[in-house]
């Protein structure tokens, strides 16, 4: 089976859309995503409950990320990246300066910076690996990284 584009979309449940949407706007728009402004219920007004961003690939496929309110008895539970599930999600940046710009955008939006931009070395990191790490308001960890092209 042929795959068109790396990933289609991710939906993220958030405990407080009013806190999460500004964080995701700063992070995702900083790495090149565009906000989708739909007219579906929950997406509009002064206090939207949902928001979506997308990035289009050269072949026309796109990757989307949507935040939506969590529900159920665990709706306010913080993410534990050391439990089964996602540990963190990393986005490529085309330069060290782009990493720094995203860092400033997220910081200005009140995002939690776990580790400011710096070069990493050692096992698991190639030469020139430059990254910043954030946590969203529910504790989900994100990375923005620039590193020279390598073969996996």
Secondary structure by P-SEA (a helix, b strand, c coil): ccccccccbbbbbbccccccaaaaaaaaaaabbbbbbccccccccccccbbbbbcccccccbbbbbbbbbbccccccccccccccccbbbbbbccaaaaaaaaaaaaaacccccccccccccccccccccbbbbbcccbbbbbbbccccccc
